[in-house]
Amino acid sequence: MSETTHLGLKTMDAVYGPGFADSLPDDWTPMLEMTVDHLFGEVWSRPGLSIRDRRLLVLGATAALGRADLIEIQVRGALANDELSAGELREAVLQLQYYVGWGNGTQLNNGVEAALRAHAEGNHDKTENHK
């Protein structure tokens, strides 16, 4: 395993919670390899921003796409790492609602609330993060 791959897997665990990298499939596609090596091994691991800061940026960009499923993955990671509280997440929803459009903001809210419900119920299954 290359140093970049090792760092990428370590960073994925830091972003999404301990053990996340263990849930990756055994057979890696080129897309998964680039995700681990480049996105997590080279981008998310850079020192210029904290994981929390990067996550907030990803939440904003993903909200603009209207992807509740991807929002939920990020929020589960934020909750697993105690980076954002329920109150802070709901404030982010309100803030972004006006910038991403009401429909996309509704999807943002749906993803946040689904992750908050799962967290409250103790449902932290890492394999659910592979949507």
N, C-alpha and C positions, 0 to 999 in steps of 0.2 A: 504494500500500500504506500502510495506517495505521501510526502509530507503535506501537500496541499489537500489530498483526500482526507488524511487524518484530521487536519485542522477543520475542514469542511464538516466532517461528522461531529467533531467536538462542538463546533459552532451551532450546528443544527440542534444538538442537545441543549445548548445554552439558550437558544431562541425558543424552542418548543417544549422544553422540559426534559429532565433526565430520562434516558432510555428511548428517546424518539428515534435516534439513528438505528437502534436495534430493530425497529419495525420496518425498515426499508426492505424491499424485496431482494432476494439473493441474485437474481438476474438483472443487471443494470442495463438500461437502455442508454443510448448516447445522451438523451435529454436529462436523465437522472444523473449521469456522470458529470455533465456540465453544471447541473444544479448544485451538486455537492462540491465539486472542485472550484468552479468559478463564483457562483452566487454566494455560497456560504464560506468557502475556503479563501476567497479573495475580496469579496465585497462586504458581506455582513461582518466579517472579522476585522475590518479596517478600524484603526483607533480613532478616527475623526468624529464619530458619533457613537453614543451608547446604543445598546440593543433596544432599549426603550424608545430612544429618539428615532431609530430606524423603523421600529414597529409603528410608531405614530405616522411616519411618512407613508409606510405601506398601507396603513388603514385608510389614510386620505386618498391615496391613489386607487385603492381597491374599491372604496366607496364610490368613486367616480365611475367605476365600471358596473356598479350595481350588483356585485357578486356576494350575496349573503354567505355562501358556502366558504369562500376564501376569507371573508371577514371573521367568520366563526373560528377558523383555524388560527388566525392571528390573535384573537381575543383569548382563546384557550391557552395559547402560549403566554400571553401577558398575565393571565390569572395564575398559571402554573408557576411563574417566576415572581409573583407579587409585584409586578411593575405598575399595574393600574388597578384602581379600585372600581367597584361597580359605579360609584358616583362619578368618578373621572371618565369612565367609558361612556356613561350616559351624557355627560357634558360634551364629550367629543362628538357624539351623535348629533346633539343639538347644534353645535358649531358647524359641523359639516353639512347638515341638512340644507342649509341656505346656500352652500357653495356647489354641491353636487346635484342639486335638483331633488324635488320631493320624492319622485319614484326611486331614485338611487338611494336617497336618505332613508327611505322606508326599508329598503333591502339592508342597508347598514344597520338599522335598528333591529331588524329580524335576526341578523347574524350575531349581534352583540347580545341580544336577549336569549337566543338559543344557547350561546356559550355560558352565559351567566346561570341559566337554568341547569345545564349539565354540571357546572362547577358546584352549584349549591347541592345537587344530588350526589356529588362525589363521583361523577362519571368522567374519569380522566384517561380513558383508553386511548393510548397513543396511535393505535391503528386506525382510529376514526379520522385522524389527521390527513389521511391519504385520499382525499377526494379529488 
